[in-house]
Amino acid sequence: MASDKISSISVAGAGNVASHLAPALFKAGFKIVNIFSRSAVKAGELASLTGAKPVCLVEDIEDNADLLI
């Protein structure tokens, strides 16, 4: 992984930092795989801005992202 480029990201959280970071990363060309939040509403709102899949359970975060932040 160290030599590979990061192209896909999952985001844990849908609060203030994530609500700015995820759309910025998406606009920069990264694929946002999942948005995790305990709140389905917050996860869904942020996911709709990035094309990601919203998830509310940690075990539902897909393992195909290059980076989890």
C-alpha positions, 0 to 999 in steps of 0.5 A: 500500500505504501507505494500505491496512490490513495483513490478511495476513502471511507469517512468515520463521522458526519460532524463538523470536520467530516462535513467539510472534509468529505465534500472537499475530498470528493471534489478533489477527485477521490471516491468516497466509499462510505460515510459512517455515523450513528445518525442515519440522517447525518450519514445520509445527508453527507453521503448524498453530497459525495455519492457514498453509501451511508452506514450506521454500524461499524461492521457495515463499513466496506473494506475496499477503501484505500483509507479510513479517516 
